[in-house]
Amino acid sequence: MSNSITGHTGLLCLLGSPVAHSISPAMHNEACRQLGLDYAYLAFDVDEEHLKEAVDGLKAMKVRGWNITMPCKNKMCA
């Protein structure tokens, strides 16, 4: 990942609640930087009640990938 986000930058993200404390963005953004990948990894606070809508939105926007925290993982598996 370069230091600038462009119209070509892919989105990766974490969904769950709470996620503000997560080190995933720092870890994944550094990995992308070291690998020269043009991605940005963000954390989105999404509760179980809104998980389906969030995932539908990510699919519609062709987001490259996402992780989901517990307990949202259980709902996603169902």
Contacts in CASP RR format, 6 or more apart in sequence:
PFRMAT RR
TARGET T0000
AUTHOR 0000-0000-0000
METHOD contacts of the structure
MODEL  1
MSNSITGHTGLLCLLGSPVAHSISPAMHNEACRQLGLDYAYLAFDVDEEH
LKEAVDGLKAMKVRGWNITMPCKNKMCA
1 9 0 8 1.000
1 29 0 8 1.000
1 32 0 8 1.000
1 33 0 8 1.000
1 36 0 8 1.000
1 37 0 8 1.000
1 38 0 8 1.000
1 39 0 8 1.000
1 40 0 8 1.000
2 36 0 8 1.000
2 38 0 8 1.000
5 40 0 8 1.000
6 38 0 8 1.000
8 38 0 8 1.000
9 38 0 8 1.000
9 39 0 8 1.000
9 40 0 8 1.000
10 38 0 8 1.000
10 39 0 8 1.000
10 40 0 8 1.000
10 63 0 8 1.000
10 64 0 8 1.000
11 39 0 8 1.000
11 40 0 8 1.000
11 42 0 8 1.000
11 61 0 8 1.000
11 63 0 8 1.000
11 64 0 8 1.000
11 65 0 8 1.000
12 28 0 8 1.000
12 32 0 8 1.000
12 39 0 8 1.000
12 40 0 8 1.000
12 41 0 8 1.000
12 42 0 8 1.000
12 63 0 8 1.000
12 64 0 8 1.000
12 65 0 8 1.000
12 66 0 8 1.000
13 41 0 8 1.000
13 42 0 8 1.000
13 43 0 8 1.000
13 44 0 8 1.000
13 58 0 8 1.000
13 63 0 8 1.000
13 65 0 8 1.000
13 66 0 8 1.000
13 67 0 8 1.000
14 22 0 8 1.000
14 24 0 8 1.000
14 25 0 8 1.000
14 41 0 8 1.000
14 42 0 8 1.000
14 43 0 8 1.000
14 44 0 8 1.000
14 66 0 8 1.000
14 67 0 8 1.000
14 68 0 8 1.000
14 69 0 8 1.000
15 44 0 8 1.000
15 46 0 8 1.000
15 51 0 8 1.000
15 54 0 8 1.000
15 55 0 8 1.000
15 58 0 8 1.000
15 66 0 8 1.000
15 67 0 8 1.000
15 68 0 8 1.000
15 69 0 8 1.000
15 72 0 8 1.000
16 44 0 8 1.000
16 45 0 8 1.000
16 46 0 8 1.000
16 47 0 8 1.000
16 51 0 8 1.000
16 68 0 8 1.000
16 69 0 8 1.000
16 72 0 8 1.000
17 45 0 8 1.000
17 46 0 8 1.000
17 47 0 8 1.000
17 48 0 8 1.000
17 69 0 8 1.000
17 72 0 8 1.000
18 45 0 8 1.000
19 43 0 8 1.000
19 44 0 8 1.000
19 45 0 8 1.000
19 69 0 8 1.000
20 43 0 8 1.000
20 45 0 8 1.000
22 43 0 8 1.000
22 69 0 8 1.000
24 41 0 8 1.000
24 43 0 8 1.000
24 67 0 8 1.000
25 41 0 8 1.000
25 42 0 8 1.000
25 43 0 8 1.000
28 39 0 8 1.000
28 41 0 8 1.000
29 39 0 8 1.000
29 40 0 8 1.000
29 41 0 8 1.000
32 38 0 8 1.000
32 39 0 8 1.000
32 40 0 8 1.000
32 41 0 8 1.000
39 64 0 8 1.000
44 54 0 8 1.000
46 54 0 8 1.000
46 72 0 8 1.000
47 72 0 8 1.000
48 71 0 8 1.000
48 72 0 8 1.000
48 75 0 8 1.000
51 68 0 8 1.000
51 72 0 8 1.000
51 75 0 8 1.000
51 76 0 8 1.000
55 66 0 8 1.000
55 76 0 8 1.000
57 63 0 8 1.000
58 65 0 8 1.000
58 66 0 8 1.000
68 76 0 8 1.000
END
